[in-house]
Amino acid sequence: MHPMTANERIDHLERLLEVVRGLTTAPDLESFLQTIIAEASEMTDSELASILEYDEEAKELRFLSMPWFDRDMLRPMGVPLDGSVAGLVFLKKQPLIIQDTRADIRHFKTVDHVTKHETYSLVAVPLIVRGEAVGVLEALNKRNDAHYTEEDLTILETLGAIAAQAIRNVELLRKVKAARIELAELERLKTDFIAITSHELRTPLGLILGHATFLRELVGEEYASQLDTIVKNASRLKEIVENISSVDNVQTGSARVRNHKVSLSKIVDDVVMTFQDEASSRDITLSKDTDDTQFYIDADGVKINIALSNLVKNALQFTDSGGSVSIKVELDSGYYKIAVRDTGIGIPARDLPKLFDRFYQVETHLTRKHGGMGLGLSVTKSMIELHGGRIWVESEVGKGSTFTFLLPVEGVENIQRPVSPFVE
């Protein structure tokens, strides 16, 4: 056979490039592999070609792509790893050329009997993905009784590498889909748990808090501290349940924005007043950095109050004695900008991206010194996003943090669709 000319080499390179483009344009794997075997036959001047994949369960090779006229006969057929050229190539991960299969016992002649084709020469290459064989590409019967060459082998190895990548891509996509289904099921289980927990805890917790408060007013000072402890911790549990309920309401879409004309300055005043005693008891300066402007907005004042309260509570919790927490409201390009700045312990950069995820806590369960379930910031994010706003944090370890959120000055229509704070 004459050596390949320069024009033939260029033609082969162009065709291989076109096959590579098919990795992203082919409608499905089957169509793409049909292109591979068609090019393998034509470029090596063979009668036909086929692709076999390894069936791990059956421990044999099975035909994945073959000429249409052999499809019904070859699909149910298995090719053993021992006693076949394809099996040998697969096991050794090495290509193989047989110029005369009629005198070679390694050829699996059952395929010839089934298809009624006679194989008299073949070339086979392994399909390798990350060093692991996943199948075999074969070309059969070089035309005009010619011998397969090293150039034929190079072409087949190139096409085999492309086919292996296509098979791997499909497998990865299959794994991604399976992972998404599993994650969706875990998310459903988490949502069900949240809903059931918040519902089942409300009644007994309300009774405990109600009776403890009633008894606190009746008993003398001898038992006052014990009842104060019960009331304090029951109130803390009530807050956790309310946060859980808020998370569930937002995720299921039952949360609604009930708009009224409210003053952000008044909300800031209310929040500062609510937490002033706690701040003073810990020698923390809690202040507002605003003028007399009322900053009116059409919004759900209760939800904005919850969001701001969670931020202030969080700031106080992570600020040491002698520190400060301040709240600033200002107008910024059609938005009200509310910032809560503290001089606390700060947040490591690695934790910032997940800070608003539900149940996420910066400290590990072994070293954490502060209470809470990691719901406060998640609830805050949901309340802000229900108003068409957004929230972010800037922090430096040892110097403090600034949580900032924006609310559109024009307010937002009552949102009737579910808004999840847990998926970016």
Secondary structure, DSSP 4 states (H G I P E B T S, - for coil): -PPPPHHHHHHHHHHHHHHHHHHHH-SSHHHHHHHHHHHHHHHTTEEEEEEEEEETTTTEEEEEE--GGGHHHHTT-EE-STTSHHHHHHHHT--EEES-GGG-TTS-THHHHHHT-----EEEEEEEETTEEEEEEEEEEEGGGPPP-HHHHHHHHHHHHHHHHHHHHHHHHHHHHHHHHHHHHHHHHHHHHHHHHHHHHHHHHHHHHHHHHHHHHHS-TTTHHHHHHHHHHHHHHHHHHHHHHHHHHHHHT------EEEEHHHHHHHHHHHHHHHHHHTT-EEEE---S---EEEE-HHHHHHHHHHHHHHHHHT--TT-EEEEEEEEETTEEEEEEEE-SS---GGGGGGTTSTT--SS-TTT--S---S-HHHHHHHHHHHTT-EEEEEEETTTEEEEEEEEETT------S---SS--
